[in-house]
């Protein structure tokens, strides 16, 4: 009262502080159920969130000095229900740790390029880890990748490495689903966000800004069998996903999530049986799932052979991740817009190699537009990309032996200033790569194992200057096909007409090209869509069909007059022999 601070009547708090802050806060609920169809989150998954300005204690981080004012806040998360989601096992929360106050002026914290700043913001890694733990408990991290979220997910993708999956699906190409199901809460490590030189002098990521680690992540593979989803097998792996934040092209005040390393690291990959272990109980510590036994379980092969496809499966989820993690716009103040000058980890933990830094910090300055006060027109480079080589395995056997599709690009940039150019790329809408210095790149992305059309986007900048990034990435199309289409001719029992049925792992049915030749004729019909031949058109003669995909790989099938007559009399359909080329 001596300092003029009003306190409630009968105030009995024992704390030693002279004044109590009035929290300027928000509270609400994060509901991702609206993204279920696009992203594959479980329906109804929610998370309670709150944030408030004002905190107490000698380490709160609030201060006023000659350099300005620093305020601190508190934030938290909480599952909306006391019950743990059934898709994850129970786990202990992260340990409480003392969070040191952030010092934006300490040169040990600031990235080297930041010589001055007007605004700083930091987020404690403890807050990120608590948020991911609560998201784990709420089931928000059990993400399904299906043919709704990407058309690439089908049994044909995995039949390359697991031929017996065709027996399970009755020889049909059926939709599949991959459920990413964590068995332990993830750990978020904040890094220094630094690069280093490789043997060729290129700048490559060294300590990513954010590393999201999932130990013993289960990937459950389901296939549509007898009109229901059946779990075929489970792969378990340790997943480390390095992430970074990069200013938007031509907008240095908005941060975009990108990859913080060249590869998503998958280690300790093993195959698990789709059946639960009957001997496991909540108390005896026995594994819920046993190792996969080829032949005894559903498939004749060990699903561990698809570990190369596991990288592709994780990359298939990246466009979903890119769609969920929205760009972060720095706030504006009195019409002034802030621009990022540096991002990095600050305040190292005791074991910095394993645990990283306490704070993810951003330093920014007020954007200036010169004496005129008009909107600044920014200079950007113009990206150029040329395909110099495409490599496609010639057969499924080569792919099974380890051959991988690749494309080699020559890269350059039109620049108004002298200096090196750097390049970034992404495949099929996944996260952008780190900045790379190579002017010739050979890309062997795991997604190229998926047959079909792939879109590669490339953008350039002047080395070290995000503000010069080309806002219009150059698109490069890459078509992958290493398996000829399958085609058959079947006879309808009611009128004897011949119907063409075809499938391609790389080309949709409507894009396949068909040519026909009636027995006794010398010429083929012009390539076009599939058609039906009536008995009047055939006149008792046989028919040959040739089908080609977008890469020109072809296959043929023949239906003879003798077998057609016999099958029609028997009242069943039939098909001719198939040859591929």
Buried (B, 14 or more C-beta within 10 A) or exposed (E): EEEEEEEEEEEEEEEEEEEBBEBEEEEEEBEBEEBBEEBBBBEEBBBBBBBBBBBBEEEBBBEEEEEEEBBBBBBBBBBBEEEBBEBBBEBEEBEEBEBBBBBBEEEEBBBEEBEEBBBBBBBBBBBBBBBBBBBBBBBBBBBBBBBBBBEBBBBBBBBBBBBBBBEBBEEEBBBBBBBBBBBBBBBBBBBBBBBEEEEEEBBBBEBBBBBBBBBEBBBBBBBBBEEEBBBBBBBBBBBBBBBBBBBBBBBBBBBBBBBBBEEBBBEEBBBBBBBEEEEBEEEEEEEEBBEBEBEEBBBEBBBBBBBBBBBBBBBBBBBBBBEBBEEEEBEEEEEEBBBBBBBBBBBBBEEBEEBBBBBBBBBBBBBEEEEEEEEEEEEBBEBBBEEEEEEBBEBBEEBBEEBBBBBBBEBBBEBEEEEBBBBBBBBBEBBBBBBBBBBEBEBEBBBBBBBBBBEBBBBBBBEEBBBBBBEEBBEBEBBBBBBBBBBBBBBBBEEBBBBBBBBBBBBEEEEBBBBBBBBEEEEBBEEEEBEEBEBEBBEEBBBBBBBBBBBEBBBBBBBBBEBBEEBBEEEEBBBBEBEBE
